[in-house]
């Protein structure tokens, strides 16, 4: 009888562990309301991929983006890192750049690889717009929006280009939100925090994030300050090769943002 109880306890713990450390891709949807647009624009936001693989040819990601009906794709930094095979990320870029307008701002791990210049050049060759402290006005569904991107900290000269067009800033580091929220951007897309790595849904949004430390304020989700909205992706990273820090109640997530 005692053995049976231990077996049952072991099974229950195994199930809980399986749920807690589930690495299957999760899709998260945000709806943003604005009076600056007269038509809907759908953004697929991919952050902190870190060369992770989601199905053959990255089909797990590509199929979700197609089903969503994205108008543009945004890569929010740390697409590549120094640990895993970059072929996974290139397969993703090659597939998406053929179908969608794509925009890319680098994260800290591209710099750690010491190949950041090479990555930017190769992304440009594939038709991806690499934004280095600059902005670009694009037209989607008859609407003009301004896409902005940073490499590290925001260049003050580029802020002067903001006007009455809806503006989206790709900025990898959510901890800069208090400073950036007063610059006049409508929406900021960030990552970097990996969802705080360990979570307890409804209780603890995140345990630790780089540049924020323990119990990070901007671990993942929706934030609004000074009229600027920010969405922080929990990232798509699974693990760093031989360095494995498990994600607990923190599935890799693909973010979809609909501007209404």
C-alpha positions as CSV (number, residue, x, y, z in Angstrom):
1,X,0.0,0.0,0.0
2,X,2.8,2.4,0.9
3,X,4.6,1.6,-2.4
4,X,1.4,2.4,-4.3
5,X,1.2,5.8,-2.6
6,X,4.8,6.6,-3.6
7,X,4.1,5.6,-7.1
8,X,1.0,7.8,-7.3
9,X,2.9,10.7,-5.8
10,X,5.7,10.2,-8.3
11,X,3.3,10.2,-11.2
12,X,1.6,13.3,-9.9
13,X,4.9,15.1,-9.6
14,X,5.9,14.0,-13.0
15,X,2.6,15.4,-14.5
16,X,3.1,18.7,-12.6
17,X,6.7,18.9,-13.8
18,X,5.6,18.2,-17.3
19,X,3.0,21.0,-17.2
20,X,5.4,23.4,-15.4
21,X,8.2,22.9,-17.9
22,X,6.1,22.6,-21.1
23,X,8.1,24.0,-24.0
24,X,5.4,23.9,-26.6
25,X,4.8,27.2,-28.4
26,X,2.1,29.4,-27.0
27,X,0.3,32.1,-29.1
28,X,-0.6,35.3,-27.2
29,X,-3.0,37.9,-28.7
30,X,-3.2,41.6,-27.9
31,X,-5.7,44.2,-29.2
32,X,-4.6,47.8,-29.3
33,X,-7.1,50.6,-29.9
34,X,-6.1,53.8,-31.6
35,X,-7.8,56.7,-33.4
36,X,-4.8,57.2,-35.6
37,X,-5.8,54.3,-37.9
38,X,-8.9,53.7,-40.0
39,X,-8.1,50.0,-40.8
40,X,-6.8,47.0,-38.9
41,X,-3.1,46.1,-39.0
42,X,-1.9,42.8,-37.7
43,X,1.7,42.4,-36.4
44,X,3.5,39.1,-35.7
45,X,6.1,39.8,-33.0
46,X,9.0,37.3,-32.5
47,X,11.5,38.0,-29.8
48,X,14.3,36.0,-28.2
49,X,14.2,33.1,-30.6
50,X,17.8,32.3,-29.8
51,X,18.1,29.8,-32.7
52,X,15.3,27.6,-31.2
53,X,13.6,25.1,-33.4
54,X,9.8,24.7,-33.6
55,X,9.0,21.9,-36.0
56,X,10.5,21.0,-39.4
57,X,11.5,24.1,-41.2
58,X,10.1,26.1,-38.3
59,X,6.6,25.1,-39.4
60,X,5.3,25.5,-35.8
61,X,5.9,29.3,-36.1
62,X,5.1,29.8,-39.8
63,X,1.8,28.0,-39.7
64,X,0.6,30.1,-36.7
65,X,1.6,33.4,-38.5
66,X,-0.3,32.3,-41.6
67,X,-3.4,31.4,-39.6
68,X,-3.3,34.7,-37.9
69,X,-3.1,36.6,-41.2
70,X,-0.2,38.8,-40.3
71,X,0.4,42.0,-42.3
72,X,4.0,42.4,-41.1
73,X,6.6,40.5,-39.1
74,X,8.8,42.1,-36.4
75,X,11.9,40.4,-35.1
76,X,12.6,42.0,-31.7
77,X,16.2,41.0,-31.0
78,X,18.1,37.9,-29.9
79,X,17.1,36.1,-33.0
80,X,20.6,34.6,-32.9
81,X,22.9,33.7,-30.0
82,X,26.4,32.3,-29.4
83,X,25.3,28.8,-28.3
84,X,22.9,27.1,-30.7
85,X,22.8,26.5,-34.5
86,X,21.9,29.6,-36.3
87,X,20.4,27.5,-39.2
88,X,17.2,27.3,-37.3
89,X,16.8,31.1,-37.3
90,X,17.9,31.5,-40.9
91,X,15.2,28.9,-41.9
92,X,12.6,31.1,-40.1
93,X,13.8,34.3,-41.7
94,X,14.0,32.8,-45.2
95,X,10.5,31.5,-45.0
96,X,8.9,34.7,-43.6
97,X,10.8,37.3,-45.6
98,X,9.4,35.8,-48.8
99,X,5.8,36.4,-47.6
100,X,5.7,39.4,-45.3
101,X,7.3,42.8,-44.9
102,X,9.9,42.1,-42.1
103,X,11.6,44.4,-39.7
104,X,14.5,43.6,-37.4
105,X,16.3,45.3,-34.4
106,X,19.1,43.5,-32.7
107,X,19.4,42.4,-29.1
108,X,22.3,41.9,-26.7
109,X,23.1,38.3,-27.9
110,X,23.8,39.4,-31.5
111,X,26.5,41.5,-30.0
112,X,27.8,38.6,-27.9
113,X,28.3,36.5,-31.0
114,X,30.6,39.2,-32.4
115,X,28.8,38.7,-35.7
116,X,26.3,41.4,-35.4
117,X,27.4,43.2,-38.6
118,X,27.3,40.0,-40.5
119,X,23.8,39.3,-39.3
120,X,22.5,42.7,-40.2
121,X,24.0,42.4,-43.7
122,X,22.5,38.9,-44.3
123,X,19.1,40.1,-43.0
124,X,19.2,43.0,-45.5
125,X,20.2,40.6,-48.3
126,X,17.0,38.7,-47.6
127,X,14.8,41.8,-47.8
128,X,14.4,42.3,-44.1
129,X,14.5,46.0,-43.1
130,X,17.2,46.4,-40.4
131,X,16.4,49.3,-38.2
132,X,19.5,50.9,-36.4
133,X,18.3,53.9,-34.4
134,X,16.1,55.0,-37.3
135,X,12.5,55.0,-38.5
136,X,10.7,54.1,-41.6
137,X,7.2,54.9,-42.8
138,X,5.3,52.0,-44.4
139,X,1.8,51.6,-45.8
140,X,-0.3,48.7,-44.8
141,X,-4.0,48.2,-45.7
142,X,-4.1,51.8,-46.9
143,X,-2.7,53.1,-43.6
144,X,0.7,54.7,-42.9
145,X,2.5,53.7,-39.8
146,X,6.0,54.6,-38.6
147,X,8.3,51.6,-37.6
148,X,11.2,52.6,-35.4
149,X,14.1,50.4,-34.2
150,X,17.0,50.6,-31.8
151,X,20.3,48.9,-31.5
152,X,20.8,49.6,-27.8
153,X,19.6,53.0,-26.5
154,X,17.3,55.3,-28.4
155,X,19.0,57.9,-30.6
156,X,17.4,61.3,-29.6
157,X,17.8,62.6,-33.2
158,X,15.3,59.9,-34.5
159,X,12.7,61.0,-31.9
160,X,12.3,64.3,-33.8
161,X,11.0,62.3,-36.8
162,X,7.8,61.3,-34.9
163,X,4.6,62.9,-36.2
164,X,0.9,62.2,-36.2
165,X,1.4,58.7,-37.7
166,X,1.0,55.7,-35.5
167,X,4.5,54.8,-34.3
168,X,5.8,51.4,-33.3
169,X,9.2,51.2,-31.6
170,X,11.1,47.9,-31.6
171,X,13.3,48.1,-28.5
172,X,14.8,44.9,-27.0
173,X,15.1,46.1,-23.5
174,X,11.8,46.6,-21.5
175,X,13.6,48.1,-18.5
176,X,14.0,51.3,-20.5
177,X,10.2,51.8,-20.6
178,X,10.0,54.7,-18.0
179,X,12.5,56.7,-20.1
180,X,11.0,55.8,-23.5
181,X,7.4,56.3,-22.5
182,X,7.8,60.1,-22.5
183,X,9.2,60.2,-26.0
184,X,5.9,60.1,-27.8
185,X,5.8,56.5,-29.2
186,X,2.4,54.9,-29.5
187,X,3.6,51.3,-29.0
188,X,6.8,49.7,-27.9
189,X,7.6,46.0,-28.6
190,X,10.2,44.5,-26.3
191,X,11.6,41.2,-25.1
192,X,14.9,40.3,-23.3
193,X,13.2,39.4,-19.9
194,X,12.3,35.8,-20.9
195,X,9.2,36.1,-18.8
196,X,11.2,36.2,-15.7
197,X,12.2,32.6,-16.4
198,X,10.2,31.1,-13.5
199,X,6.6,32.0,-13.0
200,X,3.6,31.2,-10.8
201,X,0.5,32.2,-12.8
202,X,-1.6,34.7,-11.0
203,X,0.9,35.1,-8.2
204,X,4.4,35.7,-9.6
205,X,4.8,37.2,-13.1
206,X,8.5,36.5,-13.1
207,X,11.4,35.6,-10.8
208,X,14.4,37.1,-12.5
209,X,15.2,39.1,-15.6
210,X,18.5,40.5,-17.0
211,X,18.9,44.2,-16.3
212,X,16.0,44.1,-13.9
213,X,17.1,41.5,-11.3
214,X,14.7,39.7,-8.9
215,X,10.9,40.1,-9.4
216,X,11.2,42.2,-12.5
217,X,8.6,44.9,-13.1
218,X,8.5,44.2,-16.9
219,X,8.8,40.5,-17.1
220,X,6.2,40.0,-19.8
221,X,2.7,41.2,-20.8
222,X,1.0,44.6,-21.4
223,X,2.1,47.9,-19.8
224,X,1.0,51.5,-20.2
225,X,2.8,54.6,-19.0
226,X,2.4,58.3,-20.1
227,X,0.1,57.3,-22.9
228,X,2.6,54.9,-24.4
229,X,1.7,51.2,-24.5
230,X,4.3,48.4,-24.3
231,X,4.1,44.7,-25.0
232,X,6.9,42.5,-23.6
233,X,7.2,39.1,-25.2
234,X,8.2,36.3,-22.9
235,X,10.4,35.1,-25.7
236,X,10.6,32.0,-27.8
237,X,13.8,30.7,-26.3
238,X,13.9,27.1,-25.2
239,X,17.5,26.6,-23.8
240,X,21.1,27.6,-24.4
241,X,22.7,24.4,-25.8
242,X,24.6,22.9,-22.9
243,X,23.5,25.7,-20.6
244,X,19.9,24.8,-19.6
245,X,17.8,27.0,-17.3
246,X,14.3,25.5,-17.3
247,X,11.3,27.7,-18.0
248,X,8.8,27.1,-15.3
249,X,5.1,27.8,-16.1
250,X,6.6,30.0,-18.8
251,X,6.0,28.5,-22.3
252,X,7.8,30.0,-25.3
253,X,5.4,32.5,-26.8
254,X,4.6,34.0,-30.2
255,X,3.0,37.4,-29.9
256,X,0.3,38.7,-32.2
257,X,-0.7,42.4,-31.9
258,X,-3.8,43.7,-33.7
259,X,-4.0,47.5,-34.2
260,X,-7.6,48.5,-34.4
